[in-house]
Amino acid sequence: MEFLRPATWDEALAAKAEYPTALPIAGGTDVMVELNFDVHRPSAILDLNRVTELTEWTNDGSVVRLGASVPYARIISELSGPLPGLALAAHTVGSPQIRNRGGVGGNLGAASPAGDSHPALLAAGRDVHVEAASVRGTRLIPIDEFYVGVKRNCLEADELIRAVHVPVADGPQQFSKIGTRNAMVIAVCAFGFALHPKNGTVGTGIGSAAPTPRRAVEAEEYLQGVLAERGLWESGELLGTEVVQRFGELVKAAASPIDDVRGTADYRRHALAVMARRTLTWCWNDYGKQIRSAA
């Protein structure tokens, strides 16, 4: 097995071009497990830990450009304001040791349906983009187009994830996860939700309940219609039980889970409906308080 250790981003891209089957590693929280259990034996390992720019983030006031290797612990401590949904998801990742090592780039690269960052990124809006690069150039991939199958993404063989671009939150966001225990657990299912009052939209993200992370599109469209028709964006008045219940049912219908060792398909559907109702209620209550405070 070849071990490649570039010192700069350009060196990393050149190495990936020369060894397109090389497996990138930064935090190693997924890769090392597969190596230790001999699940995956790549021909080459591409160690990105010396590429310091991957651990940097910037915020221009409207978009956060989050380096692929910014660890979850720093997302929690430094970005809970502009990226509240992602910060909440980061809180649920593994143990403190894993949160100090793992980053969103690795989660995206693995593309596991159970990855904790995916529901939060999907809910953050359709302007979320994955910045992928190769010696051929750089492209921004819409988050909706990134996941193409079970543990499969749309990256070309010579591409590496450099960063993810996430709009700064303009409304409340939430994340909910159910596991077989309270910590250090792979999600049985997860749900991300966000209100985007500036453009009158809402965002959803379903995790560990379909072949890929996905949105609950019909649920989003239903809720957006209710909020617009009833003038609730302006008033912040209560949604009502019927609206909350219907939203949960539409989220449940958007999933296509399976039975596995962590939970049954029926349980995942039920849990998603509950999480959808709760996260919507939490976010809307916070939004109502903001409206009343501004008035």
N, C-alpha and C positions, 0 to 999 in steps of 0.2 A: 504494500500500500504506500503510495506517494503521500508525503506530508508537505503542503505548500503553505508558506507563512509570509505573505506580502506585507510590506510596511506602509504602502500608500494605496489609495483607491485605484489609481492607474495600474499599479502592479497587480492588484486583485483582479481587475478586468482582464488584464493580459493573461494572467494565470487561468482564469475561467475560460478564456478563448482557446488556450492551448490544451486545457484539460476540461472539456465540457461536461464530463461525467463526474467531476470533482464535487464532493458534497460540502457546501459551506457550513462552517460552525462558528458561532460567536459565544452565546451563553451555553450552548450544548445540552440544554435541559431535555430535549427530545433525542438529539443525535447520540448522546452518550448512553442513553438507555438502550437504544437499538443496537449499538455496538457491543455493549456489555452482555446482552442476551443473544447476540449473533443473529439478530433479525435482519440486519442490513450490513453488508460488507462492501463499501464502495472501493473503487480502484484508487481514489485519491481523496484526501481531506484538505479543504481550503480554509485555513484558520484566519479569521478576519479580526482578531482581537487587537492587532497592532494598528488597524485603520481607525484612528481616533475620531475622524469626522462622523463616523457612524454612531457615535455616542453623544452627538450634539443635536440640539433642537433650536428652532427660531420661531418667533411669533410676530407677524407683521400687523397684528390687530384684527385681522380677518381670518387668517389661516395659520395653523401651526404646522410647520414642517418638522416632523418627528424622525430623527435618525433611526435606522433599522435596529441599532443595538442599544438605544437608550433603555436602561433596565426598568422593569416595572416599579421598583422602589422609588425611582426618581419621577416616574409619571405620577405616582401617588403624592409625593412631597412637593413637586414643582409645577404640576399641570392640572391639579384638581379644579382650578378655577376655569381655565379655557376649555378643558376636556373632561368634564365631570363624569360622563358616562364611562369613558375609557379608564379613568382613575378608579371608579367603583369596581369595574371588572378586574383591574390590576390587583385590587385588594384580595380577590378570591383566588389568585394564582398561587398554587403550591404552598411552599413554606417561605420564611424570610430569606433563606439561602437562595431559593429559586428566584424569588422576586428581585434579589440583588444581582442575578446573572442573566435571567431571561429577558427578552425584548419582543416587541411586536413584529419585527422582521422575521424572527424565527417562527413565530406563530403563523404568519402569513405564508412563509416558505413551506411549512409542514402541511398547511391547508386542511388540518383535521377538522371535521364537523364539530368536534367538541372543544376547539380552541376558544379560550375565554375572551380574547379580544375581538373576535369576529362579530358577535351580535352588537357590541358597542360601536364598532366602526360602521356597520350597516345602518344602524339607527342614527348615526351622526349626520347622515344626509347623502344625497347622490353626488355631491361635489367632493367626496372623499376619493382620493386617487393614490395608487401605489406607484412610486417612482422606481422604475426598473431601468438598468443601464447595462450596456455591453461596450465592447470596443467599437461597435457600429453606431452608437449614439444612446440617447436617453429618451424614454417615453413615459407618459403618465397613463396608467391603466385605471379606468373607473372601477371602484370596488365591486360593483354589480357584475362586472365581466371577469373578475379575477379568479373566482372559484369555478372550476370546470368539471369536477368529479370528486369522488371520495379520495381525500388526501392528494388532490391534483389541482395545480394552478395553471395559469396560462403563460408562465414564463418560458421564454425560449431557452435552449440548452446553454447558451453562452451568457445569459443574463443573470444579474444579481439584484437583489432588492437594496436600494440605497436609502429610501425614506418612505414615509407615508404622509400625505397632505390631508389634514383634517380641519374643517371649518371650526372657528371658535364658536362655542355654544352661545346662542342668543336666547335660550330658554332652558327650563329644567330638563335634566336627563336622569335616567335611572337604569340600573342593571340588576337582574335577579338570576340566581343560579341554584339549582337543586342537585345535591349529591348524596351519596350513601353515608356520608358523615359530614361534620361541620367544616373541616379544613383538609388541605392536602388531598384533594379528590378531583377526579375527572367528572365533568358535569354529566348528570343524567339528562338534563336539559337546561337551557339557559335562555334568557330573553332580555333584549335591550330595547329601550324606548326613549324617544326624545321629542320635545316640542320645539318647533321652529317658527315662532310667531312672526319673524320678519317677512317670510314668504308664505305664511299661512299653511304650512305643511307639518306633518308628523313623520317620525321615522321609527321603524321597527327592525329588529334583528333576531332571528331564531337560531339557536345553537343546539347541536347534538340531538336533533329531531328530524333530520333529513340527510340525504347523501352529501349535501354541501350546506354551509351556512346560507340562510336565505331571508328575504323580507316576507312579511305578511302583507302583500300588496293590497288585497281587497279590504283588509282591516284599516290600512292607512287611508285608502280612498273613502271608506265609509266615515271615519272619524273626521277627516278633513271636510267632508260635505256637511256634517252636522255642525261643526264649529263655524263654518262660513254662513250657513243658512240661518242659524240662530243668533248670529252676532256674538258668539261667545268669546272670540278673541278679544273683542273690545270690552265686554262686560265682566269676563272672568267668573260668571255665575256657574253654579254646580251643573254637572253634566246630567245627572239623573241615573238611577239604577239601570234603566232599560238600555241606555247608550253604553254604559260600562259593560253590562252583560253581553250585549251584542258584539262589542269589540273583542271581548275574550273568546267568544265562539268563533269569530272570523280568524283570529290568530290560531286557534286550535285547528281549524279546517286547513290552514296553510301548511301545516306540518305533514311530513310523511315518514314517521319514525318506524323503527323496527324493535323487536324484542331482542334483548341481549343480556349479558350478565349483570348490567347495572340497573336495568328496569325494563318494563314492558312497554309496548307501543301505546296501549290504552292509558297507562299511567303518565307517560310523557305528554300525551294530548291533554289529559286532565290538568296536569301541572302547568302546562303552558297557558291554558285558559285562566288559571288562578293568578299566575305571575303577570299576565297581561292586564288583568283587572287591577291588580295591586299597583303595578308600576304606573299605569295610567292615572289612577287615583292619587298616588303620591305626587306625580308631576303636576297634575291639574290643581291640586291643593296649593302647591308651591306657587304656581303661576297666578292663581287667584289672589294670593297674598301680595304678590308683586303688583298686580293691577290695583288693588285696594290701597296699597302703600303709596303708589304713584299718584293716586287720586287725592 
